[in-house]
Amino acid sequence: MPSLSLRINLDPDGRIGPGKIELLEQIAAFGSISAGARQMKMSYKHAWGLVEDMNRVFGKPVVATSHGGKRGGGAELTPVGLAVVSRFRAIERAAAAAAEPHISALQADIEAA
């Protein structure tokens, strides 16, 4: 079945898409950048680079980190990060709903071939 994948270009050098949004969701779920990265089989360095890129694009932190201690450090989404995830998922749902009849038609064309 054909599917729709969404990427949003925010500035000439910045974009968000399913990977960055999933990383934010994993950070929110596991409370750390490293744990979120592990869930995605991604290096911590790469994940941190993606977070820094989003911070730059949005002009504010999308993830707040706390340094280690007895219980170790952690991370959570800021209000900006939560809004980015929520808005991206809303746009994704709206785009999928709008595209559904066309995607179904493409599938019918594939099956007819």
N, CA and C atoms as a LAMMPS dump frame, in Angstrom:
ITEM: TIMESTEP
0
ITEM: NUMBER OF ATOMS
339
ITEM: BOX BOUNDS ff ff ff
-5.0000000000000000e+02 5.0000000000000000e+02
-5.0000000000000000e+02 5.0000000000000000e+02
-5.0000000000000000e+02 5.0000000000000000e+02
ITEM: ATOMS id mol type element x y z
1 1 1 N 0.85 -1.184 0
2 1 2 C 0 0 0
3 1 3 C 0.891 1.241 0
4 2 1 N 0.664 2.162 -0.898
5 2 2 C 1.41 3.418 -0.867
6 2 3 C 1.157 4.142 0.458
7 3 1 N 2.139 4.909 0.885
8 3 2 C 1.976 5.677 2.118
9 3 3 C 2.551 7.073 1.928
10 4 1 N 2.153 7.945 2.82
11 4 2 C 2.573 9.337 2.775
12 4 3 C 3.598 9.572 3.873
13 5 1 N 4.692 10.235 3.534
14 5 2 C 5.701 10.622 4.516
15 5 3 C 5.866 12.123 4.421
16 6 1 N 5.843 12.783 5.565
17 6 2 C 5.819 14.235 5.597
18 6 3 C 7.124 14.798 6.118
19 7 1 N 7.665 15.781 5.441
20 7 2 C 8.796 16.581 5.9
21 7 3 C 8.394 18.034 5.73
22 8 1 N 8.741 18.833 6.721
23 8 2 C 8.403 20.253 6.666
24 8 3 C 9.697 21.048 6.651
25 9 1 N 9.893 21.817 5.576
26 9 2 C 11.058 22.69 5.477
27 9 3 C 10.751 23.967 6.241
28 10 1 N 11.573 24.248 7.237
29 10 2 C 11.334 25.4 8.111
30 10 3 C 12.19 26.591 7.745
31 11 1 N 13.383 26.359 7.291
32 11 2 C 14.274 27.407 6.787
33 11 3 C 15.201 26.728 5.79
34 12 1 N 16.054 27.467 5.116
35 12 2 C 16.874 26.827 4.082
36 12 3 C 17.697 25.638 4.586
37 13 1 N 18.079 25.66 5.848
38 13 2 C 18.909 24.572 6.37
39 13 3 C 18.219 23.759 7.458
40 14 1 N 16.95 23.974 7.689
41 14 2 C 16.27 23.273 8.769
42 14 3 C 14.967 22.651 8.32
43 15 1 N 14.751 21.438 8.787
44 15 2 C 13.505 20.744 8.464
45 15 3 C 13.19 19.782 9.594
46 16 1 N 11.931 19.422 9.685
47 16 2 C 11.532 18.369 10.605
48 16 3 C 10.779 17.323 9.811
49 17 1 N 10.896 16.111 10.268
50 17 2 C 10.219 15 9.625
51 17 3 C 9.999 13.895 10.63
52 18 1 N 9.605 12.738 10.149
53 18 2 C 9.265 11.638 11.051
54 18 3 C 10.398 11.233 11.999
55 19 1 N 11.632 11.271 11.547
56 19 2 C 12.746 10.849 12.39
57 19 3 C 12.97 11.767 13.578
58 20 1 N 13 13.054 13.344
59 20 2 C 13.206 14.004 14.439
60 20 3 C 12.026 13.98 15.403
61 21 1 N 10.824 13.853 14.86
62 21 2 C 9.643 13.811 15.719
63 21 3 C 9.661 12.537 16.558
64 22 1 N 10.015 11.418 15.956
65 22 2 C 10.103 10.171 16.726
66 22 3 C 11.164 10.293 17.82
67 23 1 N 12.294 10.937 17.512
68 23 2 C 13.323 11.133 18.53
69 23 3 C 12.756 11.934 19.7
70 24 1 N 12.051 13.017 19.433
71 24 2 C 11.448 13.797 20.512
72 24 3 C 10.466 12.942 21.317
73 25 1 N 9.668 12.128 20.643
74 25 2 C 8.719 11.26 21.338
75 25 3 C 9.439 10.237 22.212
76 26 1 N 10.546 9.695 21.722
77 26 2 C 11.316 8.714 22.5
78 26 3 C 11.98 9.376 23.711
79 27 1 N 12.489 10.588 23.525
80 27 2 C 13.077 11.327 24.652
81 27 3 C 11.999 11.562 25.711
82 28 1 N 10.814 11.963 25.282
83 28 2 C 9.713 12.191 26.225
84 28 3 C 9.337 10.898 26.95
85 29 1 N 9.314 9.795 26.223
86 29 2 C 8.899 8.52 26.806
87 29 3 C 9.924 7.963 27.785
88 30 1 N 11.211 8.131 27.486
89 30 2 C 12.255 7.493 28.288
90 30 3 C 13.012 8.452 29.198
91 31 1 N 12.778 9.744 29.062
92 31 2 C 13.382 10.702 29.97
93 31 3 C 14.855 10.963 29.769
94 32 1 N 15.376 10.596 28.613
95 32 2 C 16.777 10.908 28.326
96 32 3 C 17.039 10.856 26.835
97 33 1 N 18.009 11.653 26.425
98 33 2 C 18.403 11.657 25.016
99 33 3 C 19.052 10.33 24.662
100 34 1 N 19.928 9.828 25.527
101 34 2 C 20.632 8.58 25.215
102 34 3 C 19.657 7.406 25.132
103 35 1 N 18.682 7.33 26.034
104 35 2 C 17.707 6.237 25.985
105 35 3 C 16.823 6.358 24.746
106 36 1 N 16.423 7.577 24.414
107 36 2 C 15.64 7.78 23.193
108 36 3 C 16.415 7.37 21.962
109 37 1 N 17.699 7.736 21.934
110 37 2 C 18.556 7.363 20.806
111 37 3 C 18.695 5.847 20.71
112 38 1 N 18.903 5.189 21.857
113 38 2 C 19.033 3.718 21.85
114 38 3 C 17.792 3.057 21.283
115 39 1 N 16.612 3.565 21.631
116 39 2 C 15.371 2.995 21.114
117 39 3 C 15.307 3.06 19.597
118 40 1 N 15.972 4.059 19.037
119 40 2 C 15.962 4.241 17.588
120 40 3 C 17.216 3.674 16.927
121 41 1 N 18.061 3.014 17.736
122 41 2 C 19.325 2.455 17.23
123 41 3 C 20.18 3.56 16.592
124 42 1 N 20.28 4.676 17.321
125 42 2 C 20.981 5.866 16.858
126 42 3 C 22.04 6.207 17.908
127 43 1 N 23.15 6.734 17.476
128 43 2 C 24.177 7.133 18.436
129 43 3 C 23.707 8.356 19.228
130 44 1 N 24.222 8.459 20.45
131 44 2 C 23.913 9.631 21.275
132 44 3 C 24.381 10.889 20.57
133 45 1 N 25.564 10.834 19.964
134 45 2 C 26.122 12.009 19.281
135 45 3 C 25.186 12.474 18.167
136 46 1 N 24.675 11.536 17.386
137 46 2 C 23.762 11.897 16.294
138 46 3 C 22.462 12.482 16.854
139 47 1 N 21.929 11.841 17.898
140 47 2 C 20.689 12.33 18.504
141 47 3 C 20.889 13.738 19.055
142 48 1 N 22.01 13.97 19.739
143 48 2 C 22.272 15.289 20.304
144 48 3 C 22.392 16.322 19.179
145 49 1 N 23.016 15.952 18.072
146 49 2 C 23.12 16.852 16.928
147 49 3 C 21.75 17.217 16.371
148 50 1 N 20.834 16.249 16.309
149 50 2 C 19.476 16.525 15.825
150 50 3 C 18.742 17.46 16.782
151 51 1 N 18.911 17.238 18.086
152 51 2 C 18.282 18.105 19.081
153 51 3 C 18.839 19.524 18.952
154 52 1 N 20.158 19.65 18.822
155 52 2 C 20.763 20.973 18.671
156 52 3 C 20.26 21.666 17.405
157 53 1 N 20.094 20.905 16.338
158 53 2 C 19.579 21.474 15.091
159 53 3 C 18.16 22.012 15.298
160 54 1 N 17.324 21.243 15.983
161 54 2 C 15.959 21.715 16.233
162 54 3 C 15.968 22.941 17.144
163 55 1 N 16.85 22.952 18.144
164 55 2 C 16.96 24.131 19.014
165 55 3 C 17.306 25.369 18.191
166 56 1 N 18.221 25.211 17.234
167 56 2 C 18.635 26.334 16.384
168 56 3 C 17.484 26.811 15.522
169 57 1 N 16.805 25.872 14.878
170 57 2 C 15.719 26.23 13.965
171 57 3 C 14.586 26.94 14.698
172 58 1 N 14.229 26.449 15.888
173 58 2 C 13.104 27.034 16.621
174 58 3 C 13.52 28.213 17.496
175 59 1 N 14.817 28.433 17.635
176 59 2 C 15.298 29.572 18.398
177 59 3 C 15.137 29.435 19.903
178 60 1 N 14.689 28.281 20.343
179 60 2 C 14.493 27.981 21.762
180 60 3 C 14.728 26.483 21.937
181 61 1 N 15.088 26.065 23.136
182 61 2 C 15.283 24.623 23.352
183 61 3 C 13.99 23.83 23.166
184 62 1 N 14.1 22.7 22.498
185 62 2 C 12.978 21.77 22.388
186 62 3 C 13.091 20.679 23.443
187 63 1 N 14.289 20.51 24.001
188 63 2 C 14.555 19.526 25.045
189 63 3 C 15.302 20.225 26.172
190 64 1 N 14.859 19.972 27.408
191 64 2 C 15.562 20.48 28.587
192 64 3 C 16.31 19.306 29.21
193 65 1 N 17.579 19.508 29.494
194 65 2 C 18.39 18.447 30.086
195 65 3 C 18.786 18.83 31.51
196 66 1 N 18.991 17.793 32.317
197 66 2 C 19.533 17.994 33.654
198 66 3 C 20.762 17.103 33.77
199 67 1 N 21.764 17.618 34.447
200 67 2 C 23.026 16.892 34.553
201 67 3 C 22.925 15.803 35.601
202 68 1 N 23.87 14.878 35.522
203 68 2 C 23.894 13.714 36.402
204 68 3 C 23.963 14.054 37.872
205 69 1 N 23.915 13.08 38.646
206 69 2 C 23.939 13.142 40.098
207 69 3 C 23.779 11.72 40.568
208 70 1 N 23.247 11.549 41.74
209 70 2 C 23.057 10.186 42.254
210 70 3 C 22.18 9.344 41.334
211 71 1 N 21.144 9.975 40.788
212 71 2 C 20.222 9.227 39.915
213 71 3 C 20.494 9.471 38.442
214 72 1 N 21.564 10.144 38.116
215 72 2 C 21.894 10.408 36.715
216 72 3 C 21.127 11.604 36.18
217 73 1 N 21.458 11.995 34.973
218 73 2 C 20.801 13.127 34.346
219 73 3 C 19.509 12.702 33.695
220 74 1 N 18.939 13.603 32.968
221 74 2 C 17.697 13.29 32.283
222 74 3 C 17.373 14.359 31.267
223 75 1 N 16.275 14.153 30.58
224 75 2 C 15.828 15.105 29.568
225 75 3 C 14.316 15.025 29.464
226 76 1 N 13.734 16.155 29.147
227 76 2 C 12.303 16.21 28.905
228 76 3 C 12.034 17.267 27.843
229 77 1 N 10.908 17.126 27.186
230 77 2 C 10.547 18.111 26.175
231 77 3 C 10.111 19.395 26.855
232 78 1 N 10.521 20.505 26.278
233 78 2 C 10.07 21.817 26.741
234 78 3 C 8.685 22.06 26.153
235 79 1 N 8.01 23.126 26.572
236 79 2 C 6.728 23.456 25.924
237 79 3 C 6.871 23.612 24.4
238 80 1 N 8.005 24.154 23.956
239 80 2 C 8.24 24.274 22.506
240 80 3 C 8.333 22.883 21.886
241 81 1 N 9.079 21.976 22.511
242 81 2 C 9.214 20.62 21.996
243 81 3 C 7.886 19.889 21.946
244 82 1 N 7.091 20.032 22.999
245 82 2 C 5.763 19.409 23.011
246 82 3 C 4.89 19.96 21.895
247 83 1 N 4.952 21.271 21.674
248 83 2 C 4.152 21.901 20.617
249 83 3 C 4.606 21.435 19.238
250 84 1 N 5.927 21.295 19.044
251 84 2 C 6.449 20.835 17.748
252 84 3 C 5.9 19.448 17.434
253 85 1 N 5.962 18.539 18.405
254 85 2 C 5.456 17.179 18.193
255 85 3 C 3.959 17.214 17.904
256 86 1 N 3.219 17.933 18.716
257 86 2 C 1.769 17.996 18.557
258 86 3 C 1.374 18.583 17.203
259 87 1 N 2.023 19.673 16.821
260 87 2 C 1.677 20.306 15.54
261 87 3 C 2.07 19.428 14.356
262 88 1 N 3.252 18.803 14.432
263 88 2 C 3.673 17.928 13.339
264 88 3 C 2.678 16.782 13.175
265 89 1 N 2.301 16.142 14.276
266 89 2 C 1.368 15.005 14.194
267 89 3 C 0.004 15.471 13.673
268 90 1 N -0.439 16.666 14.041
269 90 2 C -1.713 17.191 13.531
270 90 3 C -1.631 17.444 12.023
271 91 1 N -0.53 18.026 11.583
272 91 2 C -0.338 18.267 10.148
273 91 3 C -0.278 16.933 9.407
274 92 1 N 0.404 15.965 9.99
275 92 2 C 0.52 14.639 9.387
276 92 3 C -0.86 13.989 9.227
277 93 1 N -1.69 14.069 10.279
278 93 2 C -3.048 13.5 10.19
279 93 3 C -3.876 14.206 9.123
280 94 1 N -3.783 15.529 9.067
281 94 2 C -4.554 16.288 8.071
282 94 3 C -4.095 15.954 6.653
283 95 1 N -2.791 15.853 6.462
284 95 2 C -2.258 15.519 5.132
285 95 3 C -2.677 14.111 4.72
286 96 1 N -2.618 13.167 5.667
287 96 2 C -3.006 11.786 5.357
288 96 3 C -4.486 11.715 4.985
289 97 1 N -5.32 12.442 5.705
290 97 2 C -6.758 12.441 5.405
291 97 3 C -7.022 13.04 4.023
292 98 1 N -6.326 14.126 3.7
293 98 2 C -6.514 14.766 2.392
294 98 3 C -5.998 13.882 1.261
295 99 1 N -4.934 13.155 1.52
296 99 2 C -4.311 12.343 0.467
297 99 3 C -4.953 10.968 0.312
298 100 1 N -5.729 10.527 1.293
299 100 2 C -6.245 9.159 1.299
300 100 3 C -6.945 8.737 0.008
301 101 1 N -7.857 9.529 -0.557
302 101 2 C -8.502 9.072 -1.795
303 101 3 C -7.501 8.912 -2.946
304 102 1 N -6.503 9.771 -2.99
305 102 2 C -5.499 9.695 -4.057
306 102 3 C -4.57 8.498 -3.844
307 103 1 N -4.228 8.226 -2.598
308 103 2 C -3.387 7.063 -2.304
309 103 3 C -4.145 5.781 -2.627
310 104 1 N -5.433 5.744 -2.288
311 104 2 C -6.254 4.575 -2.641
312 104 3 C -6.319 4.388 -4.148
313 105 1 N -6.427 5.482 -4.891
314 105 2 C -6.459 5.396 -6.353
315 105 3 C -5.134 4.881 -6.899
316 106 1 N -4.024 5.332 -6.297
317 106 2 C -2.712 4.812 -6.721
318 106 3 C -2.631 3.308 -6.466
319 107 1 N -3.115 2.884 -5.303
320 107 2 C -3.099 1.451 -4.981
321 107 3 C -3.935 0.677 -5.989
322 108 1 N -5.088 1.219 -6.359
323 108 2 C -5.933 0.56 -7.358
324 108 3 C -5.214 0.452 -8.684
325 109 1 N -4.457 1.504 -9.06
326 109 2 C -3.691 1.469 -10.302
327 109 3 C -2.608 0.396 -10.242
328 110 1 N -1.984 0.251 -9.1
329 110 2 C -0.94 -0.778 -8.928
330 110 3 C -1.565 -2.167 -9.045
331 111 1 N -2.69 -2.36 -8.395
332 111 2 C -3.34 -3.666 -8.417
333 111 3 C -3.88 -4.006 -9.799
334 112 1 N -4.253 -2.99 -10.586
335 112 2 C -4.785 -3.218 -11.936
336 112 3 C -3.688 -3.549 -12.931
337 113 1 N -2.465 -3.218 -12.595
338 113 2 C -1.35 -3.411 -13.537
339 113 3 C -1.009 -4.874 -13.692
